[in-house]
Structures are given as structure tokens and as C-alpha cells.
């Protein structure tokens, strides 16, 4: 397995950012879980939070972060926005899904960029596996959001 020391400085920074965004995503899904009442969404958000934790810890093997599950300022800001938006929205569930999908767009884009810049390495194999899970989660949330929009 590739070690962190053997990665380029740009790749090291990108891995560190992925660890951070996975930690942010984990906290975001925990917040989303607490804002909804539908059992299907509670289970989905809990599963997504657990997956993001696993991904952050797996990535941490390549990173130098002391606390790979620590949230960033931008992640805290996103959760604050999710809270505010759900408070003022007449359709809280739709607002939560929209914000979750926006967060998923961000994490998906980060994986795509890192994968593009690191083809054919042991790191890229792990990233491809995590990306497939991110993409599946993104698509599920997007589909739930779209279904809820159509029902409104």
C-alpha cells in the first residue's frame, strides 16, 4: 500500500481535504438525521454518516491528521445553514434533502478531481471504491429530493 510520504504534495493536500470533507459529511448527515422524522430518511442519513466515518478513517491511513473525524469551519457553516433553512422552510424534509444533495455534489467533485489526478496507483483503487459509494449515496439523495419535489 502506498504511504503518505510517497505521495506528491498536491495529492497529500487533496487526501487531507478528502478526510476533512468526509468528516464534515458525517456530521452533516448526523444533523440531517436529527432534522427529519421519516424513518426511511433517518435510516439513510445514519447509514451515510457511518459510511463517511469509515471512509475518513480509511483515508486517514494516508493522511497526517491527528483527528480524522474533526469537522472543518466550512462544514460547521454548512450545518448551520441546514439548520436555519429547515427552521424557516415550510417543507423541512425537502430543504434537508436539498442541502444534503448540495453537500454530496461537493464531495463527489472532490473525489473526481483526485481520481483524475492520480490514476493507476494503489491509492486510486481505494478512491474508486469510495467514489462508487459516494456516487450511489448522491444519486439516492437526489432521487429522493426529486420525488419529494414532484409530490409537492
C-alpha positions as CSV (number, residue, x, y, z in Angstrom):
1,X,0.0,0.0,0.0
2,X,1.3,3.4,-0.9
3,X,2.4,5.5,2.1
4,X,1.7,9.1,2.6
5,X,5.3,10.0,2.3
6,X,5.4,8.8,-1.3
7,X,2.5,10.9,-2.4
8,X,3.1,14.2,-4.2
9,X,2.5,17.4,-2.1
10,X,-0.7,18.1,-4.2
11,X,-2.0,14.6,-3.6
12,X,-1.2,14.8,0.1
13,X,-3.2,18.1,0.3
14,X,-6.1,16.5,-1.6
15,X,-6.2,13.4,0.6
16,X,-6.2,15.7,3.7
17,X,-9.1,17.6,2.1
18,X,-11.0,14.4,1.4
19,X,-10.5,13.3,5.0
20,X,-11.9,16.6,6.2
21,X,-14.9,16.6,3.8
22,X,-15.8,13.1,4.8
23,X,-15.7,14.2,8.5
24,X,-17.9,17.2,7.5
25,X,-20.2,15.0,5.6
26,X,-20.5,12.6,8.6
27,X,-21.5,15.5,10.8
28,X,-23.9,16.8,8.2
29,X,-25.7,13.5,7.9
30,X,-26.0,13.3,11.6
31,X,-27.5,16.8,11.7
32,X,-29.8,15.8,8.8
33,X,-30.9,12.7,10.6
34,X,-31.9,14.8,13.6
35,X,-33.9,17.2,11.4
36,X,-36.2,14.6,9.7
37,X,-38.9,12.4,11.1
38,X,-39.4,10.0,8.2
39,X,-38.0,6.5,9.3
40,X,-36.6,5.9,5.8
41,X,-34.6,9.1,5.8
42,X,-33.4,8.7,9.4
43,X,-32.0,5.3,8.5
44,X,-30.5,6.6,5.2
45,X,-28.8,9.5,6.9
46,X,-27.5,7.3,9.7
47,X,-26.1,4.9,7.2
48,X,-24.5,7.7,5.2
49,X,-22.9,9.1,8.4
50,X,-21.4,5.7,9.3
51,X,-20.1,5.3,5.7
52,X,-18.4,8.7,5.8
53,X,-16.8,7.9,9.1
54,X,-15.4,4.6,7.6
55,X,-14.1,6.5,4.6
56,X,-12.4,9.2,6.7
57,X,-10.7,6.6,8.8
58,X,-9.6,4.6,5.8
59,X,-8.2,7.8,4.1
60,X,-6.5,8.7,7.4
61,X,-4.1,5.9,6.8
62,X,-2.7,8.1,4.0
63,X,-3.0,11.3,5.9
64,X,-1.3,13.2,8.7
65,X,-4.5,14.4,10.5
66,X,-4.4,13.8,14.3
67,X,-8.2,13.7,14.4
68,X,-9.7,12.5,11.1
69,X,-13.2,12.9,12.3
70,X,-12.8,16.6,13.3
71,X,-15.1,18.9,11.4
72,X,-13.9,22.0,9.4
73,X,-15.2,25.5,9.7
74,X,-16.9,25.3,6.3
75,X,-18.6,22.0,7.4
76,X,-19.9,23.7,10.5
77,X,-21.1,26.6,8.4
78,X,-23.0,24.2,6.1
79,X,-24.7,22.5,9.0
80,X,-25.7,25.9,10.5
81,X,-27.2,26.8,7.1
82,X,-29.1,23.5,7.0
83,X,-30.5,24.2,10.5
84,X,-31.5,27.8,9.5
85,X,-33.0,26.7,6.3
86,X,-35.1,23.9,7.8
87,X,-36.3,26.3,10.5
88,X,-37.7,28.9,8.1
89,X,-38.8,26.4,5.4
90,X,-42.4,25.2,5.2
91,X,-41.1,21.9,3.8
92,X,-38.3,20.9,6.2
93,X,-37.7,17.5,4.6
94,X,-37.2,18.9,1.1
95,X,-34.8,21.6,2.5
96,X,-32.8,19.0,4.3
97,X,-32.6,16.8,1.1
98,X,-31.6,19.8,-1.0
99,X,-28.8,20.7,1.4
100,X,-27.7,17.1,1.7
101,X,-27.6,16.8,-2.1
102,X,-25.6,20.1,-2.3
103,X,-23.0,18.6,0.1
104,X,-22.9,15.4,-1.9
105,X,-22.2,17.4,-5.1
106,X,-19.2,18.8,-3.3
107,X,-17.7,15.5,-2.0
108,X,-18.4,13.8,-5.4
109,X,-16.5,16.6,-7.1
110,X,-13.5,16.3,-4.8
111,X,-13.2,12.6,-5.4
112,X,-13.5,13.1,-9.2
113,X,-10.7,15.6,-9.1
114,X,-8.4,13.4,-7.0
115,X,-9.1,10.4,-9.1
116,X,-8.4,12.2,-12.3
117,X,-5.0,13.4,-11.0
118,X,-3.9,10.0,-9.5
119,X,-4.7,7.2,-12.0
120,X,-3.4,3.7,-11.6
121,X,-2.0,3.9,-8.1
122,X,-2.9,1.8,-5.0
123,X,-4.5,5.0,-3.7
124,X,-6.7,5.3,-6.8
125,X,-8.1,1.8,-6.2
126,X,-9.3,2.8,-2.7
127,X,-10.6,6.2,-4.1
128,X,-12.5,4.4,-6.8
129,X,-14.2,2.2,-4.2
130,X,-15.1,5.1,-2.0
131,X,-16.2,7.2,-5.0
132,X,-18.7,4.5,-6.0
133,X,-20.2,4.7,-2.6
134,X,-20.3,8.5,-2.7
135,X,-21.9,8.5,-6.1
136,X,-24.6,5.9,-5.1
137,X,-25.4,8.0,-2.0
138,X,-25.5,11.2,-4.0
139,X,-27.9,9.6,-6.6
140,X,-30.2,8.2,-3.9
141,X,-30.5,11.6,-2.2
142,X,-31.0,13.3,-5.5
143,X,-33.7,10.9,-6.4
144,X,-35.5,11.3,-3.1
145,X,-35.3,15.0,-3.4
146,X,-36.7,14.9,-6.9
147,X,-39.5,12.6,-5.9
148,X,-40.4,14.9,-3.0
149,X,-40.4,18.0,-5.2
150,X,-42.8,16.3,-7.7
151,X,-45.1,15.3,-4.8
152,X,-45.3,18.9,-3.6
